[in-house]
């Protein structure tokens, strides 16, 4: 939401990059351009490509013991995905049984 974006930009270090990882901005959302100009902050908006940083993130979680499950706001069963997505929560995680290797020819 717009207030969260403004907080994230305010927390961006001088010369830093703030990346919006989802499209959640309403038409007319205000962005603090003067502050961004004064601190040389960059705002990136677009599809996030998490795969490139996933190994570093997993290593961080492993090394620090960071409780990654605490960022989940809704954990739902895979079969309940349509209802879970309708909840419009911040961090949805869908759980399902691991996929098998498929039928053997």
Protein Blocks (a to p, Z undefined) as FASTA:
>chain_A
ZZlmmmmmmmpcghiacddfbdfbdehiacdfklmmmnopacddddddfklmmmmmmmmm
mmnopafklmpmbdcdfklmmmmmmnopabdcdddddddebjaZZ
